[in-house]
């Protein structure tokens, strides 16, 4: 067989001309320094902010600093096996997480990898964790209630679908309990839920998952867990990962509830990364962009208009305060971003007033737009009545000789406080809340001993459910208390107290 050298030469030349070098010099760099989960890399001149880069031993990092002569990367794995001079490669993709219905009922980490031992998550779609929030022209005003099942909130601080309502208070005041009860109450409400645990103990997250499972709420919930034992970068990206999962359902026109528990620890994790990356520190050692950290996250929660599917993301961020100080840096930041706050105070909690909601400091900037008409009718004066009660209570302790009007206000306020008490993992349907508030508003409970009020209300609801079920059905369907329905409610309550 005769070899034609000219043909071979032409063939090699042609292949060289068509050869596309996949790895450019800009796509490969070298580790300059590494330590504390942070690596400085020289040579990745075209790296993007937030891009995934591959270190040796299949460890990924995320680009967070873009300097003139190096890039700062936070490692999403152990840095013990990485040393100076190691080769780092670009992946040309930012951090993404799997999304879709296959995540429901699962516990995943901040990268979307399963933690529950139930096998691989079969998802054929993923989304970047960072995204610009929908613009004003894509949105509509909040007008549909998101029922929490908690009387103190649904009556005075209503939450609407697409709202961002902050839950704020000291340690051990029931902040997580409110969020979990709200998730449990979404059963059969056509709302998908995401619970993001940031910096919690493993045992706490396991307990929450167990409670959700027991109340049959895990089937419509995703738990994203970045516990205290995990690396700071994973705590940092966890809430963005949860929001990316929520946005997939938002664009399908579905309603989503997402809980961030808690953003105080998220800010601390970001502060840790920033200081390690040698960014300048400001107030309380937080970097200057810590406000942007949470604003770009919570702005993504919204209610879309009908032309864009009409879906919604309702966000319940949780912030932990120190000694009730809501004027600290991170609390004031998040209060200014959100559409209201539910403020829980330790004194109420220790006194047995649970949930320990302070109706004075708590506010919903959406207000009665997130309530059905029937709820407005029975709860519109509740905040004022409680404010009058607290004001008179502080004066009453200095004087024993009180007139009848003052005693009536104090007695009615004490009754209302007792009516607003509620057990954990026991959310009430809206029709039950309306019946109880109707009875309280019309002074049917004034002559009952305070410790007997809750058993009395339980009996009242059972009586109406069995003997006057049409009252409950009409509240649910008509969402308004008509004149005829009001008369029927008065009749039913009077009959119950006669038979009691």
N, C-alpha and C positions, 0 to 999 in steps of 0.2 A: 504494500500500500504506500503510494507516494504522498509525502507531506508537502503541501504548498505553503511555503513560509509567508508569502505575500498575503494570502487569504487569512492566515492566522493573525498576522500583524494588523490587518484591517479590522478583524473581528474584535481584537483586544482594544484597539483605539475607540471603536464604537461603544464598547461596554464602559470604558473609562469616561467617555463623554456623557453617557446616560446615567452614570453612577450618582445616586443621591445619598449624601452623607447624612444619616439619620441623627447621629450624635454630634452636634456642633460644639465648639469649644465653650460657648456660653452655657451649655446644658450640663456641664460637669464642673464641680468645684472641689476644694479640699478643706477639711476641718482645720481651723486655726487654733481655736481653744474650745474646750468642752468641760462642762461641770454644772452641777445643780440643775440638770435637765435642760440646759441651754447650750447651744453650739453656735459659734461664729464661723461662717464659711466664706472662703475667698474664691471668687471665680464665677459665681452664678449671677452674671451681670444682667441677665434678662428675666430673673425670677420675679414672679408676681406676689403681691401681698396676699397672704392666706394660702399660697400654693403648697401642695404636698411635695416634699422632697424625700428621696430614699437614701438612707444611710446604710452602712454595712450591717449584716446579720438581720436584714429585712426589718429594720426599725425605721419608722416614718417620722418626719418632723414637719412642722408647719412654719412657714416664713412669716415673721412678725415685724422685723426691722429691716428697712432698706437703706443701708448706708452707702457712702461713695465707694468704699473699697471692700466692703463685706456685707453679708446679710446675716441677720440674727434669726436663728431658728429655735423654736421650742420643740422638745422631743416628746413624741406620743408613746414612748417606751423607755426602758432603762438605758442610762448612759454609761453603764459600767464597762461595756465592751467596745465603746467608741473611743478612739484616740486621735491625737493630732496627726494630720496628714492623710487621714482616711478620705476616700473618694465619696462625694455626694452627687447624686444625679437628680435632675429635675424630672417631674412626672407630667408637667404641662396641664395638671388638673388641680382644682381647689378641693378642700375637704368636702366630701359629699356623704350623705346618709341614705340608706334604703327607705323608701316610702311606700304606702299603699295599705290595703286592708289586711294583708298577711301579718302586719305588725300588731293587730288587735289581740289582746290577751297575752301579750309577751312582755318580758322584762329584758331591756337591752341596755348596753352601755352608751357612752356619748358618741361612739362611731357607728351605732346601730347593730353591733354584734350581740348575739343572744347571751344572756346570763342565767337563764332559768332552766337550762339542761333539757329543753324540749326540742333540741335539734336545730338545724339550719333554718333561717328565715328565707323562704323562696320569694324574693321580690325582684322583678325585672325592671324596676325603675328606681333611680336615685336622684336626689336634688342637692345642690350646693347649700351649705348651712347659712351662708350670708346672702341676703337679697334686699334690694331696695323695696321699701314699703309701697303698697298701692297708693296712687295719687288721690287727691280730693275728688276728681271727676269720676273715679271708679267707685266711690263710696256713697252711702246714704246714711241718714241719721238713724240712731238706734231707736227701735220702736217695739221690739218683741221681748217679753220678759224671759230671763233665764232664772227659773225658780231654784233657789238653793234648798228649799224645804225647811229653812230655819226662820222661825217667826220673827225674831228680832231684826233680821236682815230684810226679808221679803216685805215686811210692813213699813220699815223706816228708811232702809238704805237699799232700795231695789237695784238689782243688777240686770242689765239688758244684754241681749246677744250682740256681740261686737264691742262691748265695753271693756275697759281696763280698770279693775277695781282692786286697790291695794289692801292687803290684810297686814296690819302692823301692830306690834305689841312686844312686850318683854318675853323672855323665855318662859315656857310652861304656862301660857295663858290661853291655849286652845286654838292657836292659829292654824295648825295643820288639821285639827279636828274639823274646823269649818270647811276647809278645802275638800277633805275626804267626804264629809256629809253631802257637800254639793255634788261631788262625782256620783255618789250613791243615788242621789235624787234624780239623776239624769236617766235612770232606767225607764225605758219605754217613752222617753221624751225626744227621741231621734237626735240626740247630741252625742258625738264621739268625744272621748276625753283623753288627755295626755297629762301624766303626772311626772314632772321633772324633779328628781331629788338631787340637790346640790350640796355636797359636804355633809350629808347625814350619815349616821352610823349604819353599818350593814344590817344590824339587828332591827333598827327602826324601819328601814325600807322593807325588810322581810315581813315585819309585822303589818305594815300598811298593805302589802300585796296580799297577805293572808286575810285581812279584813275585807278588802275588795272582792276577793274570791268568795268569802262566806256570804256576802251580800249580793252575789251574782252580778257584780259590777265590773269584774275584770274582763269580761267578754267584749266590752265596748271601750276598753281603756288600754293605753300603752304606758308602761312605766319606763322612763329613761333614768337610769341610775348612775350618778357619778359621786360615789361615796367619799367620805373623809380620807380613806386609806389610799385613794387613787391620786394620780399625778395632777398638779395644778392645771396643765393645759387641757386635760379632760374635763375638769370642773368648769373651765372657761368656755369650752365649746358646747357643753351639754344643753343650755337653754336655747342656743341657736339651732342645734340639731332637733330639739323638740318642736321648735317653731317651723322648721322646714317640713317636718312630718305633718304638722297641722295645715300648712299651706297647700299641700296636695289635696286634702279634702275640701279646703276652702274653695279651690278652683273647680271642684266638682259640684259646687252649690250646696255643700253640707255645712252644718253647724258644729263647731268644735269648741270645747272648753280646755284650756291649758293652764296648769298650775305650776308656778316656779317656786320651789321650796328649798332654799330661800336665796334671794338675790343679795343679801348681806354677805353670805359666804362666797357668792360669785364675784362680788367686787373685791373681796380679800384675795381670791385666787388670781384675779387680774392684776391687783397691786403686786402680788408676789412675782408674777411674770415680768411686769414692767420694771421692777427694781432689779431683777436679775439681768434684764436686757439693758440696764443702765439708762433708763429713761428718767428724766428729771421728775422728782416728786414734788407734790404741792401740799394742800391741806390734808392733815392726818396721814401723810405719806402716800396718798392716792395720786396717780398721775392726772394731768389736766383733762384728759379725754374720758374720765370715768363717767361723766354725765352722758356722753355719746354712746358709751358701752350699753347702757340700759335704754336710752331713747331709741336707738336704731332697732333694738329688740322689740320693745313694746309698741312702737309705731306700726309694726306688721300685724298687730291685732286690730281688726276692723270689721265693719259690716259692708259687704259689697252691694251695689245697686242691682236691680233686676236684669239690666242689660249684660251684666258680668256674672250672672249666675245666682246672685242673692245669698251667697254663703256668708258665714261669719266665723271669726275667731274671738272668743271671749277669754281674756287673760286675767288670772288671779295671781299676781306676784305677791310674795310674802317677804316682809322685812322685819328683822329682829332689832328691837331697840335696847338701849342700856338704861335702866332705871326710868323708863317711860319718856326718854328724851327724843321727841320727834323733831327737834331742831338740829340734830346732828347732821353730818354731811350727806351720807348716803340716804337716810330717810327723807330729808328735804328734797334731794334730787329726784327720788322716785315719786314722791307726792306731787311734784310739779309736772311729772310726765303723765301720771294716771288721771282717770276721770272720777276720782273720789277715793276715800279710804274707809276701811272698817277698823276702828281703833279699839283694841282690847286692853283692859287695864287689870293689873294684878290684884288690886283691892277688891274688885267685884268677884274675881275668880276665887280668891281665898274666902270671901264671904258667902260662897255658894251660888252666886248669880252667874249661871252658865247657860249659854255662851256669855262671856264677860264683855259684852259690847257696850261701849260708852256712846250713847246716842248724841251727846253734845259735840264731841270731836269728830264723830263719824259723819260722812256725807257722801251722797251719790250725785254727781253733777249731771247725770241723765235724769234722775228724779222720777216723778210719776209717769214719765213717758215709758218707763220699763215696768209698769204695773197694769194689770187688768182693771177695768172700771170698778168692779165689785170690791177689789182690794182698796182702791182709792176711797171708796165710800165709807169703809169701816176703819181705815188707818190714817186718814188725812190729818187728824188732830193729835195723833199719838205722841209725836215728838214734843209738841208744845206742852201737853199734859205732863209728860215726864220731866221737862225742864222746870215747870212750875213746882212739881213735887220735890225735885232736888233743891230748888232755891228755898222753899219753905222748910225743908228738912234741916237745912243748915241753920236756919233761924230757930226752929222749934226746940233744938237741943239746949238753947239758952233760956227758954221760958217755959213754964209748965201750964200757965193759964192761957189756953188757946180758944179762940171763938169757934163756932160751929162750922163756918165756911172753911177755915183753915184745916180743921179736923177732917172734913169731907175730902179736901184736896189731898191730904196726906194719906187717908185711907184708900182713896181711889188710886193714887200713885203706887202704894204698896201692892194693891191688887194687880195693877198692870205689870209691875216688876215680876210678880209671881207667875202671871200668865205667860210672860216672855221666857220663862225658864224652860229648858228642853234638854233631854238626854242626848248623849253622843250616839252616832250611828242610828238615829231615829228621825229622819227628815219627815216632815208632814206634807201631805198634798195640799195644794192651794185652797181647795174647798174647805178642808178642816181648819186651816188658819183663819179663813174668813168667818166661819161659824164661831170660833173661839173669840176673835176680836169683836165680833158683833155682840156677843154676850157680855164682854167686858165693857164695851162702849156704852151699852144701854143699862149698865149698872145692875145686872142680874147677879153679880158675884159679890156685891158689897157686904152682905150680911154673913158671908161664909168665912170660917176661920182660914187664915192664910195657908196653913199646912193641908187643908182639905181642897184647895182650889184645883190643883192638878188632877187628883182622882175624880173630882166633880166634872172637869172638862173632858176627861177620858170617857166618863159615863154619858155625858151629853152627846159626844160624837157617836158613840155606839148606839144610843137611843135614836138619834136622827138617821143613822145609816140603816137601821132596821125598820123604823116606823115611818120615816119621812124621806125615803131615799130620793124622791123627786126633787127635793130642795137641793141636794148635792148635785144631781144631774143638771139642774137648771143653771147653777153657778158655773159648772164646767162648760156647758154649751153656750149659754147666753153671755157669760162674763160680766153680768151687770145685775144689781139687785133692784128689780122692779118694785112698784108699790105692792102688787099682789104677793110677790115673793117675800117682801119684808114682813107683811102681815102673817104669812105662813110661818116665817122664822120665829116671830114673836110667839105665835100660838104653840109651836113645837117646844120652844124653850120653857114657856110657862107650864105646859103639860109635864115636861120632864121634872121640873122642880116640885110640882104637886105630887108626883109619884115617888120622888126620891125619899 
